[in-house]
Amino acid sequence: MVRTSLTFRFEQPFGVPAQAAFDWCTDFREEDARAWPYPLRRRLEWLTKDALLMTDVSFPEGKRRRIQRLVRINPAERSWTNTHVSGPFRHSQYWYSVVPDGPRRSHLEFRGLRVITTPRKLDRKTVTRLTEEERRGDVTLWRKHLAPALERDLAR
């Protein structure tokens, strides 16, 4: 088996102040699963005030998927990391940072490192295609589901 890194990044604008966006993004709760486009159950185990173990059981495309992540929150920098410790994307890691764009606007800077395992080494074209598919999937999740939920919740 061969492991391959897929690295990508994107930005997601928010129509809310940076601190409010960061607080919403890192206020992890089990009911957060409602924002996902597919059935998801979430369990949280707070290890310290700035670290938690998040276990998600989801059913994308009708298949059961269990993923466990170590999440580390850095309030001073309005950032957090998400490291997969078990599941199909074990060893993958994601970095998030909320950046102010003035008093009422901000954006998320997202960097992803998806580690995939395949039976043989992938050619460059395949790696490029898979990387773009992963980036597009995360962009879609944020643009269609998470960012609208954030702005809707904070408008209340």
ABEGO torsion letter per residue (X at the ends): XBBBBBBBBBBBBBABBAAAAAAAAABBBAAAAAABABBBBBBBBBABAABBBBBBBBBBGGBBBBBBBBBBBBAAAGBBBBBBABEAABGBBBBBBBBBAEAABBBBBBBBBBBBBBABBBBAAAAAAAAAAAAAAAAAAAAAAAAAAAAAAAAX
